[in-house]
Every structure is written in C-alpha cells, then in structure tokens.
Amino acid sequence: QEQLPAASDAELRGLDAEIAALAAKVQAQQQSCRHMEAELRDLNGSMTTPEMAREIEELRKDCASYAEKLERMKSAANHVTPEEKEKVCSEQKLYCREWRRRKRMATELLDAILEGYPKSKKQFFEEVGIETDEDHNVTLPVAV
C-alpha cells in the first residue's frame, strides 16, 4: 500500500459515496430477489392449468352425483312423517329415562350390598357375574 499514491479527502469522499450508492443498489437487488423468490414459491405451490381442469371436472362430477342423490331422496315414497318421527323420539326419551332409573336403582342396591362386603367392588362383580355398561363401552344418550 505504500507504493500506491495517497488519496485525497475529495477522492475518499467520492469513493465513500460510490460505496454507499452501490450498497443501496445491492440492497434493492436483494429485496427484489426476495420478492421474486416468494412469488416463485407461491407459483410452485399453486395448481397448473391441466391440474385445475381435472379438479374442476371432478368437482362437476361430484356435484352431479349429489344432485342425482338429492333428487332420488326427494322423490322417494317412503318418507318418514313428522308424526312418526315424533313418536320414535318420544319412545327413545322414555326408554332412556327408564334406563337411567333402573341403572340408578341397581347402583344404589349394589352400593348398599358393598358397604358390608369385605372384598373390592371389582371382585364382587366378578363373583356375582355383573357386567356394567362401562365394561361394554356403552353410554346413555344425552337427554334432548
């Protein structure tokens, strides 16, 4: 570096300005590059025109089959009348209420027996042969 001539302050300021301008240009180019890469990722993630055409065709077929199914359902002669539906719902409520009542009575009776029983509840159920709803993963329907 000793062999090179010393630069004047004006030359140094000019070089600094040039460096700053080139750095700004590099920054702008990097920003542009990031923007283009993001756009490329979006485009690569989207469907192509042939894929989109196939998807539209499949959706049209699905729509047609659902429309046909709806028409079959509308034209069916074996509709359930509101009265029949209400009758079935009321019967279900009645049976669920009875199920709860009987389960509660059985539980109270078994709890009374277990108060004086020396072994565990599980052992008692095995000896007597009692199977609970929980053993068969059965739950009472939620009351409506």
RAUR-V694726 format. One line per field, one symbol per residue. ss: DSSP state (H for helix, E for strand, - for the rest). Layout:
ss=???
This chain:
ss=--------HHHHHHHHHHHHHHHHHHHHHHHHHHHHHHHHHHHHH---HHHHHHHHHHHHHHHHHHHHHHHHHHH------HHHHHHHHHHHHHHHHHHHHHHHHHHHHHHHHHH-----HHHHHHHH-----HHH--------
